[in-house]
Amino acid sequence: MEAYFWQVPVLIAVGTLAGFLNILAGGGSMLTLPLLIFMGLPAATANGTNRVAIFCQNIFAIAGFKKQGIFPIRLALLCTPPALIGSYLGASMAVSVDDQTFRRVLALVMLGVLVFITIDPIKKLRQQEVHMSAMRIAVLMVSFFVVGIYGGFVQAGVGFLIITALLIHGLDLVNINAVKVLVIFAFTIVALGVFVYHGQVDYALGLALAAGNSLGGWIGTHVAVKRGHDWIKRFVSLTVLVFAFKLLFF
């Protein structure tokens, strides 16, 4: 499929917003996936094409966080291996799920994140160094195996799952977003490889979308570090409410 002249600026504009959302909260793919399908791509190809944008977005996001001095590589290395395995399994699934069921489950997950970050039960824990016991590491790795399966299969909303998985370990949202982009970058390589192998990627549309996502991701990293945990908390809360409402009622 050829990218028509009107599609490129639309993809860049929507991709910029999606990249910004993905870095600060999540849910950007809930904008880009429907857009790609609207442009004529089959659902599976839209899913694969979207991964090109996610891959490029996170390259810029990682560079942005590193430049800002936020680069929690040790924690990311704990989370990444199980996420890679899960991502391969998720991306390899050739099954379809009921759309309405998926939308409702995702909405409930997002609302759960909203409740957690609003109550903020671990605020005091973030003020001290988190001790990563063997049990905590085991729970973390199992959590990210599940995150990998979901992210490999769907991608949309995976950022909210990662936020949930890391909030319970006492991180602030600035560091959580840095870990998030590192892990998503890694498992996107695996998932994208599966889609490429099966010929389910439109490179022209994917690169146009990637330009927007990359710009939005770069902006998002600077806003995240500059604004800090409390501002991101409010932004995430608003984003969760909007997307959950859309999933439940539209």
Contacts in CASP RR format, 6 or more apart in sequence:
PFRMAT RR
TARGET T0000
AUTHOR 0000-0000-0000
METHOD contacts of the structure
MODEL  1
MEAYFWQVPVLIAVGTLAGFLNILAGGGSMLTLPLLIFMGLPAATANGTN
RVAIFCQNIFAIAGFKKQGIFPIRLALLCTPPALIGSYLGASMAVSVDDQ
TFRRVLALVMLGVLVFITIDPIKKLRQQEVHMSAMRIAVLMVSFFVVGIY
GGFVQAGVGFLIITALLIHGLDLVNINAVKVLVIFAFTIVALGVFVYHGQ
VDYALGLALAAGNSLGGWIGTHVAVKRGHDWIKRFVSLTVLVFAFKLLFF
1 39 0 8 1.000
1 40 0 8 1.000
1 41 0 8 1.000
1 202 0 8 1.000
1 204 0 8 1.000
1 205 0 8 1.000
2 204 0 8 1.000
3 11 0 8 1.000
3 204 0 8 1.000
3 205 0 8 1.000
3 208 0 8 1.000
7 39 0 8 1.000
7 205 0 8 1.000
7 208 0 8 1.000
8 208 0 8 1.000
10 35 0 8 1.000
11 35 0 8 1.000
11 205 0 8 1.000
11 206 0 8 1.000
11 208 0 8 1.000
11 209 0 8 1.000
11 211 0 8 1.000
11 212 0 8 1.000
12 208 0 8 1.000
12 209 0 8 1.000
12 211 0 8 1.000
12 212 0 8 1.000
12 215 0 8 1.000
13 212 0 8 1.000
14 31 0 8 1.000
14 32 0 8 1.000
14 35 0 8 1.000
14 209 0 8 1.000
14 212 0 8 1.000
15 31 0 8 1.000
15 32 0 8 1.000
15 53 0 8 1.000
15 209 0 8 1.000
15 212 0 8 1.000
15 213 0 8 1.000
15 215 0 8 1.000
15 216 0 8 1.000
16 212 0 8 1.000
16 213 0 8 1.000
16 215 0 8 1.000
16 216 0 8 1.000
16 219 0 8 1.000
17 28 0 8 1.000
17 31 0 8 1.000
17 216 0 8 1.000
18 27 0 8 1.000
18 28 0 8 1.000
18 29 0 8 1.000
18 31 0 8 1.000
18 32 0 8 1.000
18 53 0 8 1.000
18 212 0 8 1.000
18 213 0 8 1.000
18 216 0 8 1.000
19 28 0 8 1.000
19 57 0 8 1.000
19 212 0 8 1.000
19 213 0 8 1.000
19 214 0 8 1.000
19 215 0 8 1.000
19 216 0 8 1.000
19 217 0 8 1.000
19 220 0 8 1.000
20 216 0 8 1.000
20 217 0 8 1.000
20 219 0 8 1.000
20 220 0 8 1.000
20 223 0 8 1.000
21 27 0 8 1.000
21 28 0 8 1.000
21 31 0 8 1.000
21 239 0 8 1.000
22 28 0 8 1.000
22 29 0 8 1.000
22 54 0 8 1.000
22 57 0 8 1.000
22 159 0 8 1.000
22 213 0 8 1.000
22 217 0 8 1.000
23 57 0 8 1.000
23 61 0 8 1.000
23 177 0 8 1.000
23 181 0 8 1.000
23 216 0 8 1.000
23 217 0 8 1.000
23 220 0 8 1.000
23 221 0 8 1.000
23 224 0 8 1.000
24 177 0 8 1.000
24 220 0 8 1.000
24 223 0 8 1.000
24 224 0 8 1.000
24 232 0 8 1.000
24 235 0 8 1.000
24 236 0 8 1.000
24 239 0 8 1.000
25 159 0 8 1.000
25 160 0 8 1.000
25 163 0 8 1.000
25 232 0 8 1.000
25 235 0 8 1.000
25 236 0 8 1.000
25 239 0 8 1.000
25 240 0 8 1.000
26 157 0 8 1.000
26 158 0 8 1.000
26 159 0 8 1.000
26 160 0 8 1.000
26 163 0 8 1.000
26 236 0 8 1.000
26 239 0 8 1.000
27 156 0 8 1.000
27 157 0 8 1.000
27 159 0 8 1.000
27 160 0 8 1.000
27 239 0 8 1.000
27 243 0 8 1.000
28 156 0 8 1.000
28 157 0 8 1.000
29 50 0 8 1.000
29 54 0 8 1.000
29 155 0 8 1.000
29 156 0 8 1.000
29 157 0 8 1.000
30 156 0 8 1.000
30 157 0 8 1.000
30 243 0 8 1.000
30 246 0 8 1.000
30 247 0 8 1.000
32 50 0 8 1.000
32 53 0 8 1.000
32 209 0 8 1.000
32 213 0 8 1.000
33 46 0 8 1.000
33 47 0 8 1.000
33 50 0 8 1.000
33 155 0 8 1.000
33 156 0 8 1.000
36 45 0 8 1.000
36 46 0 8 1.000
36 49 0 8 1.000
36 50 0 8 1.000
36 202 0 8 1.000
36 205 0 8 1.000
36 209 0 8 1.000
37 43 0 8 1.000
37 46 0 8 1.000
39 205 0 8 1.000
41 49 0 8 1.000
41 202 0 8 1.000
41 205 0 8 1.000
42 200 0 8 1.000
44 195 0 8 1.000
44 198 0 8 1.000
44 200 0 8 1.000
45 199 0 8 1.000
45 200 0 8 1.000
45 201 0 8 1.000
45 202 0 8 1.000
47 154 0 8 1.000
47 155 0 8 1.000
47 195 0 8 1.000
47 200 0 8 1.000
48 191 0 8 1.000
48 192 0 8 1.000
48 195 0 8 1.000
48 200 0 8 1.000
48 201 0 8 1.000
49 200 0 8 1.000
49 201 0 8 1.000
49 202 0 8 1.000
49 203 0 8 1.000
49 205 0 8 1.000
49 206 0 8 1.000
49 209 0 8 1.000
50 155 0 8 1.000
50 206 0 8 1.000
50 209 0 8 1.000
51 155 0 8 1.000
51 188 0 8 1.000
51 191 0 8 1.000
51 192 0 8 1.000
51 195 0 8 1.000
51 201 0 8 1.000
52 192 0 8 1.000
52 201 0 8 1.000
52 203 0 8 1.000
52 206 0 8 1.000
52 207 0 8 1.000
52 209 0 8 1.000
52 210 0 8 1.000
53 206 0 8 1.000
53 209 0 8 1.000
53 210 0 8 1.000
53 212 0 8 1.000
53 213 0 8 1.000
53 214 0 8 1.000
54 155 0 8 1.000
54 184 0 8 1.000
54 188 0 8 1.000
54 213 0 8 1.000
55 185 0 8 1.000
55 188 0 8 1.000
55 189 0 8 1.000
55 192 0 8 1.000
55 210 0 8 1.000
56 207 0 8 1.000
56 210 0 8 1.000
56 211 0 8 1.000
56 213 0 8 1.000
56 214 0 8 1.000
57 210 0 8 1.000
57 212 0 8 1.000
57 213 0 8 1.000
57 214 0 8 1.000
57 216 0 8 1.000
57 217 0 8 1.000
58 181 0 8 1.000
58 182 0 8 1.000
58 184 0 8 1.000
58 185 0 8 1.000
58 188 0 8 1.000
59 185 0 8 1.000
59 214 0 8 1.000
60 214 0 8 1.000
60 215 0 8 1.000
60 216 0 8 1.000
60 217 0 8 1.000
60 218 0 8 1.000
60 221 0 8 1.000
61 181 0 8 1.000
61 185 0 8 1.000
61 217 0 8 1.000
61 218 0 8 1.000
61 220 0 8 1.000
61 221 0 8 1.000
62 181 0 8 1.000
62 182 0 8 1.000
62 185 0 8 1.000
63 218 0 8 1.000
64 218 0 8 1.000
64 221 0 8 1.000
64 222 0 8 1.000
65 71 0 8 1.000
65 177 0 8 1.000
65 178 0 8 1.000
65 181 0 8 1.000
65 221 0 8 1.000
65 224 0 8 1.000
65 225 0 8 1.000
68 221 0 8 1.000
68 222 0 8 1.000
68 225 0 8 1.000
69 225 0 8 1.000
70 174 0 8 1.000
70 175 0 8 1.000
70 178 0 8 1.000
70 225 0 8 1.000
71 178 0 8 1.000
72 171 0 8 1.000
72 175 0 8 1.000
72 178 0 8 1.000
72 179 0 8 1.000
72 182 0 8 1.000
73 182 0 8 1.000
75 171 0 8 1.000
75 175 0 8 1.000
75 179 0 8 1.000
76 178 0 8 1.000
76 179 0 8 1.000
76 182 0 8 1.000
76 183 0 8 1.000
78 132 0 8 1.000
78 137 0 8 1.000
78 140 0 8 1.000
78 141 0 8 1.000
79 140 0 8 1.000
79 141 0 8 1.000
79 144 0 8 1.000
79 165 0 8 1.000
79 179 0 8 1.000
79 183 0 8 1.000
80 144 0 8 1.000
80 182 0 8 1.000
80 183 0 8 1.000
80 186 0 8 1.000
80 187 0 8 1.000
81 141 0 8 1.000
82 141 0 8 1.000
82 142 0 8 1.000
82 144 0 8 1.000
82 145 0 8 1.000
82 148 0 8 1.000
83 144 0 8 1.000
83 145 0 8 1.000
83 147 0 8 1.000
83 148 0 8 1.000
83 183 0 8 1.000
83 186 0 8 1.000
83 187 0 8 1.000
84 148 0 8 1.000
84 186 0 8 1.000
84 187 0 8 1.000
84 190 0 8 1.000
85 145 0 8 1.000
85 148 0 8 1.000
86 145 0 8 1.000
86 146 0 8 1.000
86 148 0 8 1.000
86 149 0 8 1.000
86 152 0 8 1.000
86 187 0 8 1.000
87 148 0 8 1.000
87 149 0 8 1.000
87 151 0 8 1.000
87 152 0 8 1.000
87 187 0 8 1.000
87 188 0 8 1.000
87 190 0 8 1.000
87 191 0 8 1.000
88 152 0 8 1.000
88 190 0 8 1.000
88 191 0 8 1.000
88 194 0 8 1.000
89 149 0 8 1.000
89 152 0 8 1.000
90 148 0 8 1.000
90 149 0 8 1.000
90 150 0 8 1.000
90 151 0 8 1.000
90 152 0 8 1.000
90 153 0 8 1.000
90 191 0 8 1.000
91 152 0 8 1.000
91 153 0 8 1.000
91 190 0 8 1.000
91 191 0 8 1.000
91 193 0 8 1.000
91 194 0 8 1.000
91 195 0 8 1.000
92 194 0 8 1.000
93 153 0 8 1.000
102 154 0 8 1.000
103 247 0 8 1.000
103 248 0 8 1.000
104 247 0 8 1.000
104 248 0 8 1.000
106 156 0 8 1.000
106 157 0 8 1.000
106 247 0 8 1.000
107 243 0 8 1.000
107 244 0 8 1.000
107 247 0 8 1.000
107 248 0 8 1.000
108 244 0 8 1.000
109 157 0 8 1.000
109 160 0 8 1.000
109 161 0 8 1.000
109 164 0 8 1.000
110 157 0 8 1.000
110 160 0 8 1.000
110 240 0 8 1.000
110 243 0 8 1.000
110 244 0 8 1.000
110 247 0 8 1.000
111 240 0 8 1.000
111 244 0 8 1.000
112 164 0 8 1.000
113 160 0 8 1.000
113 163 0 8 1.000
113 164 0 8 1.000
113 236 0 8 1.000
113 240 0 8 1.000
114 236 0 8 1.000
114 237 0 8 1.000
114 240 0 8 1.000
114 241 0 8 1.000
114 244 0 8 1.000
116 164 0 8 1.000
116 167 0 8 1.000
117 163 0 8 1.000
117 167 0 8 1.000
117 173 0 8 1.000
117 233 0 8 1.000
117 236 0 8 1.000
117 237 0 8 1.000
118 237 0 8 1.000
120 233 0 8 1.000
122 167 0 8 1.000
122 168 0 8 1.000
122 170 0 8 1.000
125 170 0 8 1.000
126 170 0 8 1.000
126 171 0 8 1.000
126 172 0 8 1.000
126 229 0 8 1.000
130 136 0 8 1.000
130 169 0 8 1.000
130 170 0 8 1.000
130 171 0 8 1.000
132 140 0 8 1.000
132 169 0 8 1.000
136 169 0 8 1.000
140 165 0 8 1.000
140 169 0 8 1.000
143 165 0 8 1.000
144 162 0 8 1.000
144 165 0 8 1.000
144 183 0 8 1.000
146 161 0 8 1.000
147 158 0 8 1.000
147 161 0 8 1.000
147 162 0 8 1.000
147 165 0 8 1.000
147 183 0 8 1.000
148 158 0 8 1.000
148 187 0 8 1.000
150 158 0 8 1.000
150 161 0 8 1.000
151 158 0 8 1.000
151 161 0 8 1.000
151 187 0 8 1.000
151 191 0 8 1.000
152 158 0 8 1.000
152 187 0 8 1.000
152 190 0 8 1.000
152 191 0 8 1.000
155 188 0 8 1.000
155 191 0 8 1.000
157 243 0 8 1.000
158 184 0 8 1.000
159 180 0 8 1.000
159 184 0 8 1.000
160 240 0 8 1.000
162 176 0 8 1.000
162 179 0 8 1.000
162 180 0 8 1.000
162 183 0 8 1.000
162 184 0 8 1.000
163 173 0 8 1.000
163 176 0 8 1.000
163 180 0 8 1.000
163 236 0 8 1.000
166 176 0 8 1.000
166 179 0 8 1.000
166 180 0 8 1.000
167 176 0 8 1.000
171 179 0 8 1.000
172 228 0 8 1.000
172 229 0 8 1.000
173 224 0 8 1.000
173 228 0 8 1.000
173 229 0 8 1.000
173 232 0 8 1.000
173 233 0 8 1.000
173 236 0 8 1.000
174 224 0 8 1.000
174 225 0 8 1.000
174 228 0 8 1.000
174 229 0 8 1.000
174 232 0 8 1.000
177 221 0 8 1.000
177 224 0 8 1.000
177 232 0 8 1.000
181 221 0 8 1.000
192 201 0 8 1.000
195 201 0 8 1.000
224 232 0 8 1.000
227 235 0 8 1.000
END
